[in-house]
């Protein structure tokens, strides 16, 4: 495994770990925010879903600029 492949694997592991742990607690977060406001609960889920796609979109742009 060369340096670039190792760095990509570490980045993927961090992304999956962070978003996976947030997704694990997302139902409890939704229920807690739903007690305050149902619209707030929807916003929390929407932000989670959009953030995942934005992160991979930005990573794709970064990889394209590096010429890969």
MOVENMO-V256224 format. One record per residue. N is the residue number from 1. SS is DSSP state (A for helix, B for strand, O for the rest). PSI is psi in degrees with one decimal (* if undefined). Layout:
n = [N	N]
ss = [SS	SS]
psi = [PSI	PSI]
//
This chain:
n = [1	2	3	4	5	6	7	8	9	10	11	12	13	14	15	16	17	18	19	20	21	22	23	24	25	26	27	28	29	30	31	32	33	34	35	36	37	38	39	40	41	42	43	44	45	46	47	48	49	50	51	52	53	54	55	56	57	58	59	60	61	62	63	64	65	66	67	68]
ss = [O	O	A	A	A	A	A	A	A	A	A	A	A	A	A	A	A	A	A	A	A	A	A	A	A	A	A	A	A	A	A	A	A	A	A	A	O	A	A	A	A	A	A	A	A	A	A	A	A	A	A	A	A	A	A	A	A	A	A	A	A	A	A	A	A	O	O	O]
psi = [121.2	177.5	-43.1	-41.2	-39.8	-43.0	-39.6	-39.5	-39.9	-43.0	-43.0	-40.8	-42.2	-43.8	-47.6	-40.0	-46.2	-49.8	-32.0	-42.3	-36.6	-40.0	-32.8	-40.2	-1.5	-42.2	-41.1	-37.9	-41.3	-43.4	-40.5	-43.7	-26.6	-27.7	-31.0	-53.0	132.7	-31.5	-37.5	-37.5	-41.0	-40.0	-40.5	-45.0	-41.8	-42.2	-41.5	-47.5	-43.1	-37.9	-38.3	-45.7	-39.0	-40.0	-47.5	-31.6	-45.8	-37.4	-39.4	-42.1	-42.6	-41.9	-37.7	-37.3	-29.6	-9.4	29.7	*]
//
